């Protein structure tokens, strides 16, 4: 498979086996005897392919990768043995013949359609399935060296796009035109073309270019700065608004390489910001830099949230921190990986201890009604003694 001028790495067999072994430990702890995995992201994580299929992981035997379409491509992509099927009905006889349909089964109940759930309940002849999704998300939370390598490649795309933004953004351009130019830059450098999020009705574009008061409009999306968008059918993102002098321009970009996502935000201005916005930007930067100085393996995520909120309060900016009014969100950071909304989630109430290999985005932002929004987002890998930045783009406000 080609991306740009290089070949993306296939997921190594030992990597797949390690993931499955760790997942089986979770299964045993939850008293689940066989797991049926169908979601594209989870299928890719545990098998290395997203060809149409079903992965069955029995607690006490080897996994079975059933592929309906395309079997030849699945064989090239996955180190697991492929079992061809014509449809879901073929699965029962094979699993029953191997004695796998005994005990408690599990499926990804947070993403699975009810019709599919009911079909497999009948196929497997069970009354119900346990929810695998919390177990899967826990296994995926800590990244391997292979995964971090992919995320750093994603970060290189991020750096290139932010660098190019200095040349592209001009007074009088529409937000959507800036987005088009920069998305093209990312694709030329190997961006996979879309971002994945977990959950019902979760939708996210690769790039948000948001200027001036468009950055103050709340929307249904659980984000601090959503933008106006071009249609009420998808009320977020870049709009047809024209970029003006002395107004903040926010670039919130999700890069994706070989399945793995990075997510960062930088602010630009043609001219200069007013004192309030400039001060808020300084506080955003201080939050990120000071968090990077104290956080490491063993740090509680609630401590990071409280530190950031107290920093905003001390600057008398708490009213505008992470949104304004009904637009406020309850988090300041989120995990990254194959999906944009992985764990850990950094809030006041989700207590999680940072572990080496976790990857998360930290995004202190401020929204000032009638004026604009401002902030930064930076991605970090948790190490034993520090937080490691994924990208190299400086955190500076870019004045054009």
Secondary structure as UniProt FT lines:
FT   STRAND          2..3
FT   TURN            4..5
FT   STRAND          6..7
FT   HELIX           13..29
FT   TURN            30..31
FT   STRAND          34..37
FT   HELIX           40..47
FT   STRAND          52..58
FT   TURN            59..60
FT   STRAND          64..69
FT   HELIX           71..77
FT   STRAND          82..84
FT   HELIX           89..97
FT   TURN            98..99
FT   STRAND          105..107
FT   TURN            109..111
FT   HELIX           114..124
FT   STRAND          130..131
FT   HELIX           133..141
FT   HELIX           145..168
FT   TURN            171..172
FT   HELIX           175..188
FT   TURN            189..190
FT   TURN            200..201
FT   STRAND          207..211
FT   HELIX           212..216
FT   TURN            232..233
FT   TURN            245..246
FT   STRAND          248..257
FT   TURN            258..259
FT   STRAND          260..269
FT   HELIX           275..294
FT   TURN            297..298
FT   HELIX           301..314
FT   TURN            315..316
FT   HELIX           318..320
FT   HELIX           325..327
FT   STRAND          331..335
FT   TURN            340..341
FT   STRAND          342..347
FT   TURN            356..357
FT   STRAND          358..362
FT   STRAND          365..368
FT   TURN            369..371
FT   STRAND          372..375
FT   STRAND          377..382
FT   STRAND          387..389
FT   STRAND          398..399
//
